[in-house]
């Protein structure tokens, strides 16, 4: 049976919102809330168009919108299939691992580097340590449903905690910090975007030059000490940051 039947899809022809967009929004919501799970095959576009009283081009445009967002994929000989939902991360002091778990994304981690290095000028300034002094460097690839979502490079001051590769692959960095008695208090964060380098593209399964979201964060504990400097890159088809803006009185 077509899984879209259970969604009770409908469109409002009196609305100024285009019909294809109304349909795509309803399908996207079903994917994000887990009603249409990864791997689900959507039914025939002609049948869906007939059920909703829409033209086939309108339905095709709605589905193409979600294909462009990376939520659906058209597979030859198989049909249109749900790939994954995009993770919308609230701007608060939380780890990507916790956010993915909360979104039902079943995160996995591959540790690429776990070593001690000499602090560069940028890292030293962020962590408040001497340039050239030892800091811990961890590089990880975070995956969901077997697909890479983010590449994360973190520097930590020396002696902060024992960073075991097995533990880093089993859980999130912030969880390890909390388990070590570190109380995370605040962070200074910058969000941006840029083109993927060849190395980043290979790691994340993108094309060289593809747009990537970037995030840099310096996190402080409750004593004001900098406990990590992170520089992360994200695939925008899989990930976005969500803001809540308040009017200043």
Buried (B, 14 or more C-beta within 10 A) or exposed (E): EEBBEEBEBEBEEEEEEEBBBBBBBBBBEBBBEEBBEBEBEBBEBEEBBEBBEBEEEBBBBBBBBBBEBBBBBEEEEEEBBBBBBBBEBEEEEBBBBBBBBEBEBEBBBBBEEBEEEEBEEEBBBBBEBEEEEBBBBBBBBBBBBEBBBBBBBBBBBEEBBEBEEEBBEEBBBBBBBEEEEBEBBEBEBEBEEEEBEEEBBEBBEBEEEBEBBBBBBBBBBEEEBBBBBBBBBBBBBBBEBEEEEEEEE
